[in-house]
Amino acid sequence: MSNENPGPNINISSFRDYILLGVAIVTTVAGIIFWIQNVGDERIERVEHEIELIRSNIDKIKDNNNEILRIIGRLEGKLDNLK
């Protein structure tokens, strides 16, 4: 009688199931990370677009203010000439 230690009895199908479980977990985590990044990207793009709209509105307001100041200057000059 020999005392051979055959080692743990690892069934091939259970080993394969553990490997598939590990791959499924890694895939799930990667999918969640990708989804979170995409959601964040959409929000960032929306905010950047809104910032651009605000900047263009500010530029228009500056142009309008310059025109208003020019008109006020002309009116003041005309009023000074009337005095």
C-alpha angles and dihedrals in degrees: 000000000000126000098222115165104214091191125231116335103241114186112217094222093052090048089051090049091054091050091049090048090053092049091048092051093048091047092049093050091047090050092051091049091049091049092050091050092050092050089050092048092054092051092047092050091050092050092047090051091050091049090053090051091051091049092051090048090050090051090052090049090051091051091049091048091052090051091048091050091049091052091047089051091052092048092049089050091051091047090051090052091052093055 
